[in-house]
Amino acid sequence: MLLILSDMVKQGELGRLDIVNLEARPEIAKEWDVRSVPWVRIGMFELTGLHGREQLRLLIERAASPTGMADHFHDLLRDGELAQVLDQIRRDPGNLAALLPIVANPEASINVRIGAGVVFEEFSGHPAMQALAMPLGELTEHADARVRADACHYLGMTGTGEARIWLTRRLQDEDANVREIAAESLEALQTAIGD
């Protein structure tokens, strides 16, 4: 990987490459929470293990893309790497919003949708989850009932009064499942914030 990354710098695909011998500088491993090598960070993305030039190129492209983190999380969840997604969001809770495109995509695979749900549950009531009340509320008006149902479920995890407004609207949804989830989420919300 070192040879590939060095060549990518020479070719202008990477602007800079910092190489650290963690045996000589263990404090760097601790600072970055590196547990195995090789370890690479490109922009906000981290990779462990051996990866080829194409995967590294993909990461470089994603680092420059506004949807890069969402695409990265999608791939990690698809590949069963839930722990990596959780670790990255724990380090930067603002990245929780990168899971919204998964919620909004009715064609996302079931394991990706379930993985996103596990992450949202982990951050239930967290300020990063509370910050998603408005975009999740907007998703409760999506054309697809699966998206509306998931958005209602996650809204109940925000612990915000704002969520109540969106959920109340869905009590009259045309889809029985959406109505049921909205009612359950309202109940959970009431338990969480009172009233």
Buried (B, 14 or more C-beta within 10 A) or exposed (E): BEEBBEEBEEEEBBEEEEEBEBEEEEEEBEEBEBEEBEBBEBBBBBBEEEBEBEBBBBBBEBBEEEEBBBBBBBBBBBEEBBEBBBEBBBEEBEBBBBBBBBBBBBEBEEEBBEBBBEBBEBBBEBEBBBBBBEEBBEBBEBEBBBBBBBBBBBBBBBBBEBBBEBBEBBEEBEBEEBBBBBBBBBEBBEEBBEE
